[in-house]
Amino acid sequence: MKNVVAIQHIAFEHLGSLEAVLVEQGYTVHYLPAWHASLAAQVQAIDPDLLVVLGGPVGVYEEERYPFLRVEKALLKDRLAAGKATLGICLGAQLMAAALGADVYASGVKEIGWAPLTLTDAGQDSPLRLLVNELAGERVAVLHWHGDTFTLPAGAVHLASTSLCRHQAFAYGPRALGLQFHLEAQGDQMEHWLVGHAAEIAGAGVELAALRRGAERHGAVLQQQARRFFRAWLAQALPHNQERR
């Protein structure tokens, strides 16, 4: 049996459009809350082919307030050292960076909204190159929702940036990927984000109407291209698990 564990910090930030790809390729998805009393033991017992650490509205450096962050970082440190397939999204990417010895800190600006990425040369040679709408010949707008950033971990390869955030994506070997942005976001689920992050949106002065317009305009294309990207990345990270077509 092929297994994926997704560590979740908040209910509406789940695997989103990526989950369908896992299901179609025969993976069983197990969601575990980050604060599970025996998180590390549960992950070890399942021994997933892929570990995904999802987003959430807390900071990597808030260990005193959220002690489970220490467990997550230790889990990621061991997994990354072993070269096991790992994907981090937003907070998950920040936790990966911290586990690899990088600094994670408040950037001083909230990047919330829909905008495309600028890929590095390495990014253009990676599955992230599929974040292009081939019909329109345009870069795909992804959902950004963060106020923290990180330095590039030693040994990692920088893949993508935006004008507000230099380190949007990094690879650590062929089987580990950190994404600061939300590739998995589904446009038709935007109201969950708007309600769940209402206080943050108000504090950042972001217009709800703009987020809704972005979801309507970009959501369907992002979902399509995100799935293409994820299939390609899975083939790279887990080549022995690909079903014969």
N, C-alpha and C positions, 0 to 999 in steps of 0.2 A: 504494500500500500504506500502511496506517495502522500506525504503530509506537509502541510504548511501551518506554522503557528504565527498568528498576528497578535501582537501585544497592543492593547487598546487603552487609551487614556480618557476618552470621552465617547459617548455612544454614537454620535452621528459622524465621527471621523473614523470610518471603516475602510475596507479595501475598495469600496466603490466599484468603478468600472473594471478594475483589475480582477475582481473576484470571478467574473464570468470566464476569463481566460484560464484561471486555475481549474475551475470546474470542468471546462471543456477538455483540458489536458489530463484529467483524471486525478487531480489532487483533492484530498480532504482538507478543508480549512478548519482550524481550531482557533477560536478567539479566546484570549486570556486577558483579564484585567491586569494592568501593571502592578496593582497593589495586592495581587493574589498572595496569600500568606506563604505559599510554597512555589512561587513563580519559577525559580531556577530548577527545582525538582520536577515540576510539571513539564517544563520544556525538555529537560533531560529524558524524562520518561517517554515523551512523544518522539523525541529525536527527529525533529523535522528536517526535511530536505531543504526547506527555505524558512528562515525567520524574517518576519516583517515587523518593524517597530513603527507604529503609526504616530500621528500628530497629537497635539494637546496644548492647552493654554497655560503651561507651567514652564519654568526655566530650568535648564540642566543644573544650574548652580544653586537651586533651592532645595538642597538635600535635607537641611534641617527641618524644613516645612513638609517635605515629601520624601521620607526616607526610602521609599521604594525605588527612587532614582539611583541610589547606590547599587541596588540589586541589578537593575537593568544595565548599568555601566559595566559591572563585573561580568555579567552574562555576555555582553557584547565583546568585552575585551578577550574573553576566552574563545568565543566563537570566531572572531576575526583572526586571532592568532592561529587558530586551527584551519583557516582557509575555507570555512563553511559558507554556503550561500546566504547572504544577508542583504536586506533592503531596508533603508531607513527613510522615512518621509517626514519632513519638517522637524518636529521635536525628535523623531527617530534619527534623522540625519545628524542633528546636534549631539545626541547621545553617542552615536557612532564616532563623531569627531572627538568628543571628550574621552571616549574609551581608547582612542588612538593617541591621546596625549595632547590634542589641540586645545586652544582656549575658546570657550563659548561665552559670549557677553552680549549685553544689550547694545544694539546698534545706534540707538538714539532716534530711529525713525521707524514708523510702522509702514510696512509694505503690504497693503491689503488691496486686492483687486486683480483684474485680468490683464496680463501683458505677456508678450513673447519673450523667449530667452535668446541670448547671444551665445552661440557655441564656440568654444575654443577649437583649435585644430584637432585636438584629441577628441573633443565632443562630437565633431563632425565625422570622425571615424568610428564612433560608438553607436549603439542603438538609438541614442537620443537624436540622431540625424532624421529619424522617422517622424519627429515632431514638425513636420512640414506638410501642409495641405497641398498634395500634389496637383489637385485640380485647379487650385487658385495660385499655386506657386508662392505661397506666403508661409511665414513662420506661424505656428499655432500658438494662440494665447493660452497660457496656463493660469491656474489660480494661485495667487500669492497671499499668504496670511501669516505674517510673522513680524516680530520686533527684535529678535535676537539673530546673531550671526556667529560665525566661527572662523578661526584661522585654518588654513589648509593643513591637514595632518601630514606628518612626515611619511613619505612613501606613497602618498595619495596622488592621483592625477586629476587636475582641475578640468572640468568638462563644460561648465556653463556659468553665465553671469547675467545680471541686469544692471541698469544704471544705478539702482539703489542698493544692490547687494552683489558683491563681487563673487562670493562663493555660493553658487546656486546648486552645484552638483559636483560630486567627486566620485572617482572609482578607487577602490583599494584592492588591487589585483583584479582578476577576471570575474570574481564571484561576489564582490561586495560593492554596493552602490548607495550613496547618500544623496537624497534629493531634498533641497530646502523648500521647493515648491510643491504644490498639490497636483500631481499628475492624475490622481485617481478621482478627482472631484467630478460629480455628475451635476450638470446644470439644473436638472429637474429636482434636485435635492437642496437647492440653494436656500430655501426658506429655513431648513434645519440649521444651517450655518448662521443665518441672520438672527434667528431667535437665540440660539445657543451662545453666540458671541455678541449679544446685544450691547453689553457694557463696554466691551473693547471697541466696538464699532463707534459708539457714541464718543468715547474718549479720544479716538483717533480722528474724529470729524469726517468720517467716510459716509458718503451718501448711499442710502439703501437702494435708491433708484438706479444708481450707477452699477452697483453689484448685480442687481436683477437684470439690467440691460446686458451686462457682460455675460451672464449665464445664458441668456436667450440667444445672444449672438455667437458665443464661442463654445457653449457646452457640448453640443452634438459633435462638432468637429474634434474637440479635445478627446471625447470619449472614443471616437473611432481611431484616432491616431495613437492615443495612449495604449489601446489594446494591441495595435501593431508593434509599438515599441516594446511592450511587455512580453509578447511572444518572442521577439528577437532577443531580448535580454535573458529570458529563461533558457533559450537554446544555448546561449553563451555560458550562463552560470550553472546550468544543470543539463549538460549535453547528453548524459546517459539516461535522463528521465524523459526524453522526448518520445512521444508515441510515433510509431511508424505510420506514415500517411500513404 
